[in-house]
Each structure stands twice: as structure tokens, then as C-alpha cells.
Amino acid sequence: MSRVRNDFDVLTNRLIGSHGYCTQELVNLLLTGKAVSNVFNDVIELNSGNGNITILKGITSRSDIGLLSLFEHYDVCQVGCYLKTPKYPIWLVCSESHFSVLFCLEKDLQGDWKAERKFDLYYYDGLANQEEEIRLTVDTTQMCTEDKENDLTPPLEHCIRTNAVSVHGKSYQWVASYLNISTLQGVESYAGLLFVLLPSSNGKICICNR
């Protein structure tokens, strides 16, 4: 435990917080093997100007499993690329006071930016007693006009939008269309409306109903 505590920003931090919730330190310990207190890359030093330096510890190398957070959408934190672009296309999703998971069946997704033009993610939320497969098709190539007054974007889409693919120095946000997929005896049936989330000209995202 002493080695774990040494990873904390403050020695009095905990792995289990109020109401039995896991802290970011515990999440980082499970994802990376280090119980650091933050999700940005590397270390940040804060100098108060009187000789006192505060060190904030982040993720120091690319993680096997990634993390996307709704808190980043609300500018509460900044998730670094070591967690956003993990070695394997699997992301823990922090949203609405619990964790769920996104994953892609294309294992080489993170190694080829061309593969990120359009690909499928699968979503699982154990807390929701999910019985159907949920597939999200991510497309970084299309554009549409944003409707600011009718933004009904679900929190999961907000989390997905915090990620991006970089092509020749230009960043393209991940956006997703949503499908429920029920599989019965090998036959896939699709239920519900299809909402396509597309990047607008100002870099924001809007919803188009198909």
C-alpha cells in the first residue's frame, strides 16, 4: 500500500471514496498499474511563486485500455492521449455516475488513421441490465449544419466526441450514429431511430435524423 500511496498527489487520498464510489486513483490503478490522481499526460508542476512546487501526477505511458469521460465534455478535466488512444480499442466510459465500456472489433484501429474514417464501436452497460447489443458507427468524414436549439445529444455521444483522430496535423472528432442490434438465431434485427451525429463547420457536432 505504501507504493500505491506514493502515486497519489496527496497521501491522504483514497482508492474508495464517498458512498463506496471508486476514485480516479483506483480507476487509474486498474487501467495502468499506477494509482495516480489525474488523467492528463505526464506530470504538471505548479509553482506558487514562493518556492513551493505542487506536483500533479498523470499518466506516463500509453495504456492498454483507454478512458473517455463525460467530465471532459464539461471542461472539468482533460483526458490525455495516453488514455484516449490505448494500445487496444477498448475504452472505459465514465458517465452519469458509473462506468461502462466501448470496444471495437478491429484490433488495429489505433494503428491506422485511415481505419478511423468510419468504424463500429460496441457499447455495454452492466448497470442498465442491457439485453441487446448496441452498435455505434463512428464517422469522421461528413459535415452538416448544427442546430443549437435542438441539441438532444445523449451523454454517451458527448463522451465519444471528446476523442479525435489526427490526420496530417488536423484533428477530426469522433461522431457516431446509434443502432440497437438484437440477435436471434443468427439473424440481426435493427430497432429504433437512427441519429447521425456530424461535425459542423465550426468544429461542433449536431444531430441529423435519418
ROSE-4610 file (N, C-alpha, C; in Angstrom, 1 decimal, always signed):
// ROSE-4610
residu = [M/M/M/S/S/S/R/R/R/V/V/V/R/R/R/N/N/N/D/D/D/F/F/F/D/D/D/V/V/V/L/L/L/T/T/T/N/N/N/R/R/R/L/L/L/I/I/I/G/G/G/S/S/S/H/H/H/G/G/G/Y/Y/Y/C/C/C/T/T/T/Q/Q/Q/E/E/E/L/L/L/V/V/V/N/N/N/L/L/L/L/L/L/L/L/L/T/T/T/G/G/G/K/K/K/A/A/A/V/V/V/S/S/S/N/N/N/V/V/V/F/F/F/N/N/N/D/D/D/V/V/V/I/I/I/E/E/E/L/L/L/N/N/N/S/S/S/G/G/G/N/N/N/G/G/G/N/N/N/I/I/I/T/T/T/I/I/I/L/L/L/K/K/K/G/G/G/I/I/I/T/T/T/S/S/S/R/R/R/S/S/S/D/D/D/I/I/I/G/G/G/L/L/L/L/L/L/S/S/S/L/L/L/F/F/F/E/E/E/H/H/H/Y/Y/Y/D/D/D/V/V/V/C/C/C/Q/Q/Q/V/V/V/G/G/G/C/C/C/Y/Y/Y/L/L/L/K/K/K/T/T/T/P/P/P/K/K/K/Y/Y/Y/P/P/P/I/I/I/W/W/W/L/L/L/V/V/V/C/C/C/S/S/S/E/E/E/S/S/S/H/H/H/F/F/F/S/S/S/V/V/V/L/L/L/F/F/F/C/C/C/L/L/L/E/E/E/K/K/K/D/D/D/L/L/L/Q/Q/Q/G/G/G/D/D/D/W/W/W/K/K/K/A/A/A/E/E/E/R/R/R/K/K/K/F/F/F/D/D/D/L/L/L/Y/Y/Y/Y/Y/Y/Y/Y/Y/D/D/D/G/G/G/L/L/L/A/A/A/N/N/N/Q/Q/Q/E/E/E/E/E/E/E/E/E/I/I/I/R/R/R/L/L/L/T/T/T/V/V/V/D/D/D/T/T/T/T/T/T/Q/Q/Q/M/M/M/C/C/C/T/T/T/E/E/E/D/D/D/K/K/K/E/E/E/N/N/N/D/D/D/L/L/L/T/T/T/P/P/P/P/P/P/L/L/L/E/E/E/H/H/H/C/C/C/I/I/I/R/R/R/T/T/T/N/N/N/A/A/A/V/V/V/S/S/S/V/V/V/H/H/H/G/G/G/K/K/K/S/S/S/Y/Y/Y/Q/Q/Q/W/W/W/V/V/V/A/A/A/S/S/S/Y/Y/Y/L/L/L/N/N/N/I/I/I/S/S/S/T/T/T/L/L/L/Q/Q/Q/G/G/G/V/V/V/E/E/E/S/S/S/Y/Y/Y/A/A/A/G/G/G/L/L/L/L/L/L/F/F/F/V/V/V/L/L/L/L/L/L/P/P/P/S/S/S/S/S/S/N/N/N/G/G/G/K/K/K/I/I/I/C/C/C/I/I/I/C/C/C/N/N/N/R/R/R]
num = [1/1/1/2/2/2/3/3/3/4/4/4/5/5/5/6/6/6/7/7/7/8/8/8/9/9/9/10/10/10/11/11/11/12/12/12/13/13/13/14/14/14/15/15/15/16/16/16/17/17/17/18/18/18/19/19/19/20/20/20/21/21/21/22/22/22/23/23/23/24/24/24/25/25/25/26/26/26/27/27/27/28/28/28/29/29/29/30/30/30/31/31/31/32/32/32/33/33/33/34/34/34/35/35/35/36/36/36/37/37/37/38/38/38/39/39/39/40/40/40/41/41/41/42/42/42/43/43/43/44/44/44/45/45/45/46/46/46/47/47/47/48/48/48/49/49/49/50/50/50/51/51/51/52/52/52/53/53/53/54/54/54/55/55/55/56/56/56/57/57/57/58/58/58/59/59/59/60/60/60/61/61/61/62/62/62/63/63/63/64/64/64/65/65/65/66/66/66/67/67/67/68/68/68/69/69/69/70/70/70/71/71/71/72/72/72/73/73/73/74/74/74/75/75/75/76/76/76/77/77/77/78/78/78/79/79/79/80/80/80/81/81/81/82/82/82/83/83/83/84/84/84/85/85/85/86/86/86/87/87/87/88/88/88/89/89/89/90/90/90/91/91/91/92/92/92/93/93/93/94/94/94/95/95/95/96/96/96/97/97/97/98/98/98/99/99/99/100/100/100/101/101/101/102/102/102/103/103/103/104/104/104/105/105/105/106/106/106/107/107/107/108/108/108/109/109/109/110/110/110/111/111/111/112/112/112/113/113/113/114/114/114/115/115/115/116/116/116/117/117/117/118/118/118/119/119/119/120/120/120/121/121/121/122/122/122/123/123/123/124/124/124/125/125/125/126/126/126/127/127/127/128/128/128/129/129/129/130/130/130/131/131/131/132/132/132/133/133/133/134/134/134/135/135/135/136/136/136/137/137/137/138/138/138/139/139/139/140/140/140/141/141/141/142/142/142/143/143/143/144/144/144/145/145/145/146/146/146/147/147/147/148/148/148/149/149/149/150/150/150/151/151/151/152/152/152/153/153/153/154/154/154/155/155/155/156/156/156/157/157/157/158/158/158/159/159/159/160/160/160/161/161/161/162/162/162/163/163/163/164/164/164/165/165/165/166/166/166/167/167/167/168/168/168/169/169/169/170/170/170/171/171/171/172/172/172/173/173/173/174/174/174/175/175/175/176/176/176/177/177/177/178/178/178/179/179/179/180/180/180/181/181/181/182/182/182/183/183/183/184/184/184/185/185/185/186/186/186/187/187/187/188/188/188/189/189/189/190/190/190/191/191/191/192/192/192/193/193/193/194/194/194/195/195/195/196/196/196/197/197/197/198/198/198/199/199/199/200/200/200/201/201/201/202/202/202/203/203/203/204/204/204/205/205/205/206/206/206/207/207/207/208/208/208/209/209/209/210/210/210]
x = [+0.8/+0.0/+0.8/+2.0/+2.9/+3.3/+3.5/+3.8/+2.7/+1.5/+0.3/+0.1/+0.2/+0.1/+1.1/+2.2/+3.3/+2.8/+1.9/+1.4/+0.4/-0.2/-1.2/-0.6/-1.4/-1.0/-0.9/-1.8/-1.9/-2.0/-1.1/-1.1/-2.4/-3.2/-4.5/-5.6/-5.3/-6.3/-6.6/-7.7/-8.2/-8.5/-8.6/-9.0/-10.5/-11.1/-12.6/-13.1/-14.0/-14.4/-15.8/-16.5/-17.8/-18.8/-19.7/-20.8/-20.3/-19.0/-18.5/-18.0/-18.0/-17.6/-16.1/-15.6/-14.2/-13.7/-12.4/-11.8/-11.1/-10.6/-9.8/-8.5/-8.0/-6.8/-7.0/-8.1/-8.4/-8.6/-9.3/-9.5/-8.2/-7.3/-6.0/-5.2/-5.3/-4.5/-4.9/-6.2/-6.7/-6.3/-6.3/-6.1/-4.6/-3.8/-2.3/-1.4/-1.9/-1.0/-0.4/-0.8/-0.3/-1.5/-1.6/-2.7/-2.6/-2.2/-2.1/-3.5/-3.5/-4.7/-5.4/-4.7/-5.2/-5.2/-5.8/-6.0/-5.2/-4.6/-3.8/-2.4/-1.7/-0.4/+0.7/+1.5/+2.8/+2.5/+3.4/+3.4/+3.3/+2.5/+2.4/+2.9/+3.8/+4.4/+3.7/+3.2/+2.6/+3.5/+4.0/+4.8/+4.0/+3.9/+3.1/+3.9/+5.2/+5.9/+6.7/+6.5/+7.2/+8.1/+8.5/+9.4/+8.7/+7.4/+6.6/+6.1/+6.5/+6.0/+5.1/+3.9/+3.0/+3.1/+3.2/+3.3/+2.0/+1.5/+0.3/+0.6/+0.4/+0.8/-0.3/+0.1/-0.8/-0.3/-0.8/-0.5/+0.8/+1.8/+3.1/+3.4/+2.5/+2.7/+1.4/+1.4/+0.2/-0.4/-1.7/-2.4/-2.9/-3.0/-3.5/-5.0/-5.7/-7.2/-7.4/-8.3/-8.4/-9.5/-9.7/-10.8/-11.3/-12.7/-13.4/-14.3/-14.4/-15.1/-16.0/-17.3/-18.2/-17.7/-16.9/-16.3/-15.5/-14.9/-14.1/-15.0/-16.2/-17.2/-17.5/-17.6/-18.0/-16.8/-15.6/-14.4/-13.9/-14.3/-13.8/-12.4/-12.1/-10.8/-10.4/-9.1/-8.7/-8.0/-8.6/-8.1/-7.0/-5.8/-4.6/-4.7/-3.8/-3.8/-3.4/-2.6/-2.2/-3.5/-4.5/-5.8/-6.8/-6.8/-7.7/-7.3/-6.0/-5.6/-4.8/-5.5/-4.9/-4.3/-3.5/-3.0/-4.0/-5.1/-6.2/-7.5/-8.3/-9.5/-10.6/-10.3/-11.3/-11.2/-12.4/-12.4/-13.4/-12.9/-13.8/-14.5/-15.8/-16.5/-17.1/-16.6/-17.1/-18.2/-19.5/-20.6/-21.8/-22.4/-23.6/-23.4/-22.3/-22.0/-21.7/-21.4/-20.9/-20.1/-19.6/-18.7/-19.3/-19.1/-19.5/-18.3/-18.5/-17.4/-17.8/-16.8/-16.9/-15.7/-16.0/-14.9/-15.1/-14.0/-14.1/-13.5/-14.1/-13.6/-12.3/-12.0/-10.8/-9.6/-8.8/-7.7/-6.7/-6.5/-5.5/-6.1/-7.2/-7.9/-7.0/-6.3/-5.5/-4.1/-3.8/-2.6/-2.6/-3.9/-4.0/-5.1/-4.7/-5.7/-6.8/-6.4/-7.4/-8.6/-8.3/-9.3/-10.3/-9.9/-10.7/-11.6/-11.6/-12.6/-14.0/-14.2/-15.5/-15.3/-15.9/-15.8/-16.9/-17.0/-18.1/-17.5/-18.3/-18.0/-19.2/-18.9/-19.9/-19.9/-21.1/-21.3/-21.9/-21.4/-22.0/-22.1/-23.3/-23.5/-24.1/-23.3/-23.8/-24.9/-24.8/-25.8/-27.2/-27.3/-28.6/-29.3/-28.8/-29.4/-29.6/-28.6/-28.6/-28.8/-29.8/-30.0/-29.7/-29.7/-29.4/-28.0/-27.4/-26.2/-26.4/-25.5/-25.6/-24.4/-24.6/-23.5/-23.6/-22.5/-22.4/-21.4/-21.8/-20.9/-20.3/-19.0/-18.3/-17.8/-18.1/-17.7/-17.1/-15.9/-15.2/-15.1/-15.9/-15.7/-16.8/-18.0/-19.1/-19.3/-20.0/-20.3/-21.8/-22.4/-23.8/-23.9/-25.1/-25.3/-25.8/-25.2/-25.6/-26.9/-27.7/-28.9/-28.8/-28.4/-28.0/-29.3/-30.5/-31.7/-32.3/-31.8/-32.4/-31.3/-30.5/-29.4/-29.9/-30.2/-30.7/-29.7/-28.4/-27.4/-27.3/-27.3/-27.1/-25.7/-25.5/-24.2/-23.1/-23.5/-22.5/-21.9/-22.8/-22.2/-21.3/-21.6/-20.7/-19.3/-19.3/-18.1/-17.3/-18.0/-17.3/-16.7/-17.4/-16.9/-15.6/-15.3/-14.1/-12.9/-13.1/-11.9/-11.8/-10.7/-10.4/-9.3/-9.3/-8.2/-7.4/-6.1/-5.2/-4.7/-5.0/-4.6/-3.8/-2.5/-1.6/-1.7/-1.7/-1.8/-3.1/-4.2/-5.5/-6.4/-7.1/-7.9/-9.3/-9.8/-11.2/-11.9/-13.0/-13.7/-14.3/-14.5/-15.3/-16.7/-17.6/-19.0/-19.7/-20.9/-21.5/-22.9/-23.3/-24.7/-25.0/-26.3/-26.7/-27.6/-27.4/-28.3/-28.4/-29.6/-29.8/-29.8/-29.1/-29.0/-29.4/-30.5/-31.0/-30.6/-29.9/-29.5/-30.3/-31.0/-31.9/-31.6/-31.0/-30.7/-29.9/-28.9/-28.1/-28.6/-29.9/-30.5/-30.5/-29.9/-29.8/-31.0/-31.7/-32.8/-32.5/-32.8/-32.5/-33.7/-33.6/-34.7/-34.4/-35.4/-35.2/-34.8/-34.8/-34.4/-32.9/-32.5/-31.1/-30.8/-29.9/-29.5/-28.0/-27.7/-26.4/-25.8/-24.7/-24.1/-22.9/-23.0/-22.0/-21.3/-20.0/-19.3/-19.8/-20.0/-20.4/-19.1/-19.3/-18.2/-17.4/-18.0/-17.3/-16.6/-16.6/-16.0/-16.9/-18.1/-19.0/-19.8/-20.7/-21.4/-22.9/-23.6/-25.1/-25.7/-27.0/-27.7/-28.6/-28.5/-29.3/-30.1/-31.4/-32.3/-32.5/-32.1/-32.3/-33.5]
y = [-1.2/+0.0/+1.3/+1.2/+2.4/+2.8/+1.8/+2.2/+2.8/+2.3/+2.9/+4.3/+4.5/+5.9/+6.9/+6.4/+7.3/+7.8/+7.1/+7.5/+8.7/+8.8/+9.9/+11.3/+12.3/+13.6/+14.0/+13.5/+13.8/+12.5/+12.3/+11.0/+10.6/+11.5/+11.2/+10.8/+10.9/+10.4/+8.9/+8.5/+7.1/+6.4/+5.1/+4.3/+4.2/+4.2/+4.2/+5.5/+6.2/+7.5/+7.4/+8.6/+8.6/+7.7/+7.2/+6.3/+5.1/+4.7/+3.5/+3.6/+4.8/+5.0/+4.9/+4.3/+4.3/+5.6/+5.9/+7.2/+7.1/+8.2/+8.2/+7.5/+7.5/+6.8/+5.3/+4.7/+3.3/+3.0/+3.8/+3.6/+3.5/+4.5/+4.5/+3.3/+2.9/+1.7/+0.5/+0.3/-0.8/-0.7/+0.5/+0.7/+0.6/+1.2/+1.4/+0.8/+0.4/-0.1/+0.9/+2.2/+3.3/+4.1/+4.3/+5.0/+6.5/+7.0/+8.5/+9.2/+10.4/+11.1/+11.8/+11.8/+12.6/+11.8/+12.3/+11.6/+12.3/+13.4/+14.0/+13.3/+13.6/+13.0/+13.6/+12.7/+13.0/+13.8/+14.7/+15.4/+16.9/+17.6/+19.0/+19.6/+20.6/+21.2/+22.6/+22.9/+24.2/+24.9/+26.1/+26.9/+28.1/+28.2/+29.2/+30.5/+30.5/+31.7/+32.0/+31.2/+31.4/+30.2/+29.5/+28.4/+27.0/+27.0/+25.8/+25.3/+24.1/+23.5/+22.3/+22.3/+21.2/+20.4/+19.1/+18.2/+17.4/+17.5/+16.7/+15.6/+14.4/+13.2/+12.7/+12.5/+12.0/+10.7/+10.3/+9.0/+9.2/+8.3/+8.5/+7.6/+6.8/+6.0/+5.5/+5.1/+4.6/+3.4/+3.5/+2.5/+1.4/+0.2/-0.9/-0.7/-0.2/+0.1/+1.6/+2.2/+3.6/+4.1/+5.4/+6.1/+7.2/+7.4/+8.5/+9.0/+10.3/+10.8/+12.0/+11.9/+13.0/+14.3/+14.1/+15.3/+16.2/+15.5/+16.3/+17.2/+16.6/+17.4/+18.7/+18.6/+19.8/+20.6/+20.3/+21.0/+20.9/+19.8/+19.6/+19.0/+18.2/+17.6/+17.5/+17.1/+16.8/+15.5/+14.6/+13.2/+13.2/+12.8/+12.8/+11.7/+11.8/+10.8/+9.4/+9.3/+8.0/+7.2/+7.8/+7.1/+7.1/+8.2/+8.3/+7.3/+7.1/+6.2/+5.1/+4.1/+3.0/+2.0/+1.0/+0.0/-0.8/-1.1/-1.9/-1.0/-1.2/-0.3/-0.7/-0.4/-0.7/+0.5/+1.1/+2.3/+2.1/+2.4/+2.6/+3.9/+4.0/+5.2/+5.7/+6.9/+7.5/+8.4/+8.1/+8.9/+8.6/+9.7/+9.5/+8.7/+9.0/+8.4/+6.9/+6.3/+4.9/+4.7/+3.5/+3.2/+2.1/+2.3/+1.3/+1.1/+0.4/+0.1/+0.2/+0.8/+0.8/+0.0/-0.8/-1.5/-1.7/-1.9/-2.1/-3.5/-4.2/-5.5/-5.4/-4.2/-4.1/-3.8/-4.8/-4.6/-3.6/-3.4/-2.5/-1.1/-0.8/+0.5/+1.7/+1.6/+2.7/+2.9/+1.9/+2.0/+2.5/+2.8/+3.3/+4.4/+5.6/+6.7/+6.5/+5.8/+5.6/+4.7/+3.8/+3.0/+3.7/+4.9/+5.7/+6.6/+6.6/+7.3/+6.9/+5.6/+5.0/+3.6/+3.4/+2.1/+1.9/+0.7/+0.4/+0.2/+0.8/+0.5/-0.2/-1.1/-1.7/-1.2/-1.1/-0.5/-1.5/-1.5/-2.4/-1.6/-1.6/-1.0/-2.0/-2.6/-3.7/-3.2/-1.9/-1.3/-1.2/-1.2/-1.0/-2.3/-3.4/-4.7/-4.9/-4.5/-4.5/-5.9/-6.1/-7.4/-7.4/-6.2/-6.1/-5.6/-6.0/-5.4/-4.0/-3.1/-1.7/-1.4/-1.1/-0.7/+0.7/+1.4/+2.8/+2.9/+3.5/+3.7/+5.1/+5.1/+6.4/+6.8/+8.0/+8.6/+9.9/+10.1/+11.4/+12.2/+11.8/+12.3/+13.3/+13.3/+14.0/+15.3/+16.2/+17.5/+17.8/+18.6/+19.0/+20.3/+21.0/+22.2/+21.9/+22.7/+22.5/+23.2/+22.5/+23.1/+23.2/+24.4/+24.7/+24.6/+24.9/+24.9/+23.6/+22.6/+21.2/+20.2/+20.5/+19.6/+18.6/+17.4/+16.3/+15.2/+15.6/+14.6/+13.8/+12.5/+11.6/+11.8/+11.5/+11.7/+10.8/+9.6/+8.7/+9.4/+10.0/+10.7/+11.9/+12.6/+13.6/+13.0/+11.8/+11.2/+10.8/+10.3/+9.9/+11.1/+12.2/+13.4/+13.9/+13.6/+14.1/+13.4/+12.4/+11.7/+12.3/+12.0/+12.6/+11.7/+11.8/+11.2/+12.4/+12.3/+13.4/+12.9/+13.7/+13.4/+14.6/+14.4/+15.4/+16.7/+16.6/+17.7/+18.3/+17.8/+18.3/+17.3/+17.8/+16.9/+16.8/+15.5/+15.2/+14.5/+15.1/+14.5/+13.2/+12.3/+11.1/+11.5/+11.1/+11.2/+9.9/+9.7/+8.4/+8.4/+7.4/+7.0/+5.8/+5.7/+4.8/+3.8/+2.5/+1.4/+0.4/+0.0/-1.2/-2.4/-3.4/-4.6/-5.8/-6.5/-7.7/-8.9/-9.8/-11.0/-12.2/-12.9/-14.0/-15.1/-16.2/-17.3/-16.9/-16.0/-15.6/-14.5/-14.1/-13.0/-11.7/-10.7/-9.4/-8.5/-7.9/-7.0/-5.7/-4.6/-3.3/-2.5/-1.9/-1.3/+0.2/+1.1/+2.4/+3.4/+4.6/+5.7/+5.7/+6.1/+6.3/+7.8/+8.2/+9.6/+9.7/+10.5/+10.6/+11.9/+11.8/+13.0/+13.4/+14.6/+15.0/+16.3/+16.5/+17.7/+18.9/+20.0/+21.2/+22.0/+23.0/+23.8/+24.5/+24.7/+25.4/+24.4/+23.1/+22.1/+21.5/+22.0/+21.4/+20.3/+19.6/+18.5/+18.7/+18.3/+18.4/+17.0/+17.0/+15.7/+15.8/+14.8/+14.7/+13.4/+13.5/+12.3/+11.7/+10.4/+9.8/+8.9]
z = [+0.0/+0.0/+0.0/+0.6/+0.6/-0.8/-1.7/-3.1/-3.8/-3.5/-4.1/-3.6/-2.3/-1.8/-2.4/-2.7/-3.3/-4.7/-5.3/-6.6/-6.4/-5.3/-5.1/-5.1/-5.5/-5.4/-3.9/-3.1/-1.7/-1.0/+0.0/+0.7/+1.4/+1.7/+2.3/+1.3/+0.0/-0.9/-0.7/-1.3/-1.1/-2.4/-2.4/-3.5/-3.6/-2.4/-2.3/-1.7/-2.4/-1.9/-1.2/-1.2/-0.5/-1.2/-0.4/-0.8/-1.5/-1.3/-1.9/-3.3/-3.8/-5.2/-5.3/-6.5/-6.7/-7.1/-6.7/-7.0/-8.3/-8.9/-10.1/-9.9/-8.6/-8.3/-8.5/-8.1/-8.3/-9.7/-10.5/-11.9/-12.6/-12.3/-13.0/-12.6/-11.3/-10.9/-11.7/-11.9/-12.7/-14.2/-14.7/-16.1/-16.5/-15.6/-15.9/-14.9/-13.7/-12.7/-11.8/-12.0/-11.2/-10.7/-9.4/-8.7/-8.7/-9.9/-10.0/-9.9/-9.6/-9.3/-10.5/-11.6/-12.8/-14.1/-15.1/-16.4/-17.5/-17.3/-18.3/-18.5/-19.5/-19.7/-18.8/-18.3/-17.7/-16.3/-16.0/-14.7/-15.0/-14.1/-14.2/-12.8/-12.9/-11.8/-11.6/-10.5/-10.2/-9.2/-9.7/-8.8/-8.3/-7.0/-6.3/-6.3/-6.6/-6.6/-5.3/-4.3/-3.0/-2.8/-3.8/-3.7/-3.5/-3.3/-3.1/-4.4/-4.8/-6.0/-5.7/-6.4/-6.2/-7.5/-7.3/-8.4/-8.6/-9.8/-10.1/-11.1/-10.7/-11.4/-12.3/-13.6/-14.6/-15.2/-16.3/-17.0/-17.7/-17.5/-18.1/-19.3/-19.7/-20.9/-21.5/-22.7/-23.4/-22.6/-22.3/-21.6/-22.5/-22.0/-22.8/-23.0/-22.0/-22.1/-21.9/-22.6/-22.6/-21.7/-21.7/-20.9/-21.6/-21.6/-22.1/-20.9/-20.8/-19.6/-20.0/-19.4/-19.6/-18.9/-17.9/-17.2/-18.2/-19.2/-20.1/-21.0/-21.4/-22.2/-21.4/-20.1/-19.3/-18.8/-19.4/-19.1/-17.7/-17.0/-15.6/-15.6/-16.6/-16.7/-18.2/-18.4/-19.8/-19.8/-20.6/-20.7/-21.7/-21.4/-22.3/-23.3/-24.3/-25.4/-25.0/-23.9/-23.4/-23.0/-22.6/-22.3/-23.5/-24.3/-25.4/-26.5/-26.7/-27.8/-27.2/-26.6/-25.9/-27.0/-26.5/-27.4/-28.0/-27.3/-27.8/-27.8/-28.8/-29.0/-28.0/-26.7/-25.6/-24.7/-24.4/-23.6/-22.4/-21.2/-20.1/-20.2/-20.0/-20.2/-18.9/-18.4/-17.2/-17.5/-17.1/-17.5/-16.6/-16.1/-15.3/-14.0/-13.3/-12.0/-12.0/-13.2/-13.2/-14.5/-14.6/-15.7/-16.6/-17.9/-18.9/-19.8/-20.9/-21.8/-23.3/-24.1/-25.5/-26.1/-27.1/-27.7/-29.2/-29.9/-31.4/-31.7/-32.7/-33.1/-34.0/-34.5/-35.3/-34.4/-34.1/-33.2/-33.6/-34.9/-35.4/-35.6/-35.0/-35.3/-34.9/-33.7/-33.2/-34.0/-34.9/-35.6/-37.0/-37.5/-38.8/-38.8/-39.1/-39.1/-40.2/-41.3/-42.3/-41.8/-40.9/-40.3/-39.5/-39.0/-38.1/-38.9/-40.3/-41.0/-40.7/-40.7/-40.3/-39.8/-38.6/-37.9/-36.9/-36.4/-35.5/-34.1/-33.1/-31.7/-31.1/-30.1/-29.4/-28.0/-27.4/-26.1/-25.1/-23.9/-22.9/-21.6/-21.0/-19.7/-18.8/-17.9/-17.0/-16.0/-15.7/-14.7/-15.3/-16.6/-17.3/-17.6/-17.1/-17.4/-18.9/-19.6/-21.1/-21.7/-22.5/-23.1/-24.6/-25.2/-26.6/-26.9/-28.0/-28.4/-28.9/-28.6/-29.1/-29.9/-31.1/-32.1/-32.4/-32.4/-32.8/-34.0/-35.1/-36.2/-36.1/-36.0/-35.9/-37.3/-37.6/-39.0/-38.8/-39.3/-39.1/-40.4/-41.4/-42.7/-43.2/-42.5/-43.0/-42.3/-42.9/-42.4/-42.4/-41.5/-41.6/-40.8/-40.9/-40.3/-38.8/-37.9/-36.5/-36.1/-35.3/-34.8/-33.3/-32.9/-31.5/-30.6/-31.1/-30.3/-30.0/-30.8/-30.6/-30.3/-29.4/-29.0/-28.0/-28.5/-27.6/-27.5/-27.5/-27.5/-26.3/-26.3/-25.1/-24.6/-23.3/-22.7/-23.3/-23.8/-24.4/-25.6/-26.4/-27.6/-27.2/-26.1/-25.6/-25.3/-24.7/-24.3/-25.6/-26.6/-27.8/-28.6/-28.5/-29.2/-28.6/-27.4/-26.8/-27.4/-28.2/-28.9/-30.3/-30.9/-32.2/-32.9/-34.2/-35.0/-35.6/-35.6/-36.1/-37.5/-38.5/-39.9/-40.4/-40.7/-41.2/-40.4/-39.1/-38.2/-37.9/-38.6/-38.4/-37.6/-36.6/-35.8/-36.2/-36.2/-36.6/-35.4/-35.0/-33.8/-34.2/-33.2/-33.4/-33.3/-34.2/-34.1/-34.4/-33.9/-34.0/-34.4/-35.1/-35.4/-34.5/-34.0/-33.0/-33.5/-33.2/-33.5/-32.4/-32.1/-31.2/-32.1/-31.7/-32.5/-31.7/-32.1/-31.4/-32.3/-31.7/-32.4/-32.0/-32.9/-32.6/-33.6/-33.2/-34.0/-35.3/-35.0/-36.1/-37.0/-36.8/-37.6/-36.8/-37.4/-36.8/-37.2/-36.2/-36.5/-35.8/-36.5/-36.1/-35.6/-34.4/-33.8/-33.5/-33.5/-33.0/-34.1/-33.8/-34.8/-34.9/-36.1/-36.4/-36.4/-35.4/-35.3/-35.7/-36.7/-37.2/-36.7/-35.9/-35.3/-36.2/-36.7/-37.7/-37.3/-37.7/-37.3/-38.2/-37.6/-38.3/-38.7/-39.5/-40.0/-38.9/-37.7/-36.6/-35.7/-36.0/-35.2/-34.1/-34.0/-33.1/-33.7/-33.0/-33.5/-33.4/-34.5/-34.5/-34.8/-34.6/-34.8/-36.0/-36.9/-38.1/-38.0/-38.1/-38.0/-39.4/-39.6/-40.9/-40.8]
